[in-house]
């Protein structure tokens, strides 16, 4: 399955829940996202800047710094 941020995030989440692929906010199978921001939008249900907000746990380095 894949996720495109161009559609309704809420509708996509509801569809996955109805199919049993999202249970208690936990994905039951791998989903490919078009971008880091799309993955964040799916998780948060709102706008999300993946390059700024995804961070390495060990030292809190933003993804944008790791991609340079």
Protein Blocks (a to p, Z undefined) as FASTA:
>chain_A
ZZdfkbcfklmmmmmmmnopagghiafbdcddfbfklmmmmmnopacdfklmpccfklop
afklmmZZ
